[in-house]
C-alpha cells in the first residue's frame, strides 16, 4: 500500500504512521489511564466538549458504531467516529461527518498533538514507566480532532476490554455493551466473568446502558447490572427485554427488520448488512441514537431507514468481487466466525466455497477452523502481512490437516498466491462459467481482510481485461 501523500511541510502519512507504530501495540497495554488523563489535562480536557456513545463487547463494536453515527448524522448532528482496527489505512480509524480524515488532516492533527505527547512520554519514562502506546496516541489524536472540528457527538469503539482501555477517559452519555465472549484472554482474564468485569468498566454515572444479547447470560448479566447499579447509571436497556428485534427478513444486500425500543416501534427498516447479529447491532445503535439525538419521543422512521440502509462496514462479511463471489471477513474469534458461517448459510446459495485463511497465533485457531470446516470444500492456508503476530503458514497447515484432512488443505505462503489458488479452484468447479454458487471466503483476522481488499482492489481494473480463467 502507498501512503506517500506529502503535506505542505514535506511530511508524508507513511512517516507519521511508522513513528506512531514504533510504540507499544494496542494489544500490549499497561493497565492504567494515567497517561491518557495527563494528555487530556495538557490539551485542556477536550473529551468534555461533546456527547459520547461508548461501545464495548467482544464482537459487533465497529458495526454498531457506524450505525449510531449514521443515524446521528442523518439528523444533522456533526459526528466523530473512532473505530479499530483499521482494515487498510490508519486514517480509517478517525472520521468526522462520516468521512475518514484525509492524509493532510491526519498529519495536521499529529503535528498539533505530538509535542504534548512528547511531554507525557518524558514524564513517564523519567519515572521508569511506559511511554504512550500506539493506541493511546491515536485515541488522544481522535479526541483532539473531534474537539477541534467541533463535533456534537462522538461515537467511540473500545480498543480492548474497557476498564483500562485508552478510550475510557471518556464519560459516555450512552454505554453500549455488546455480546461478551472469550477473546483476548491473555489480557482480560481466563473466564467470561473476568472479561465482563473489564468491559463493564466503561459504565459511568448517569449513563444510559444498553446491553446486547449475551451468549453467557447467566454469568454475565448479574455483573453488568451490578456495575450499572454501582455507577448510578440509568436506565439500563436490555436486548430481549426492553429492546426487541421484532422481526427480520433477509433481503438483497442485507435484511429488513422491525425494531422496538421503549420510545416506539420502527417498522420494516432496511439494514445494509447480513446476519441476525447485525439486526441486534442495529437495535442497540437505534436505542443509543434516541438518547443523543435532541428530539422528544421516537425518532423519524424514514430518517432511521435512510441512515441504516446506507451503512457498509469494510471487512465484515463484505462482498468485494463477483464471478466468482469473493467475500472478506475480519472475524477472528469463535463467536464472530459462528456468526459468519450462519450468515453465509442464510444469505448465499453456495455449492462450493474455498477458504483463504490466515490467523494470528494468539487466537483460538483450532476452534475457528472447526467452525469453518463444514462450510468449506477446501482451505488454502497462508500468511497475512503482520509478520510479528501471524501464525506461520506451515504451522497453520498442520492444524488444518488435523481438522480438514490432507486432501482438503493447500498451503500458499504468500497471500496473492493463496487467493489465486482459491479462484482457480472455484473456476474449475464452475461448469456453467457464470460463477453462480461458487465462492471464495478470505477470513481469519482484520489484517487478512485488509490485505485481501487491497490486493483485489489493486488488480480489479487489470483483471477486467483478462480471460476469466486468468483473473484473481
Secondary structure, 3 states (H helix, E strand, C coil): CCCCCCCCCCCCHHHHHHHHHCCCCCCCCCCCCHHHHHHHHHHCCHHHCCEEEEEECCCCHHHHHHHHHHHHHHCCCCEEEECCCCCCCHHHHEEECCEECCHHHHHHHHHHHHHHHHHHHHHHHHCCCCCCCHHHHHHHHHHHHHHHHCCCEEEEECCCCCCCCHHHHCCCCEEEECCCCCCCHHHHCCCHHHHHHHHHHHCCCCCEEEECCCCCHHHHHHHHHHHHHHHCCCCEEEECCCEEEEEEEEECCEEEEEEEECCEEEEEEEECCCCHHHHHHHHHHHHHHHHHCCCCCCCCHHHHHHHHCCCCCCCCCEEEECCCEEEEECCCCHHHHHHHHHHHHHHCCCCEEEEEECCECCCCHHHHHHHHHCCCCEEEECCCCCCCCECCHHHHHHHHHHHHCHHHEEECCCHHHHHHHHHHHHHHHCCCCCCCCEEEEEECCHHHHHHHHHHHHHHHHHHCCCCHHHCC
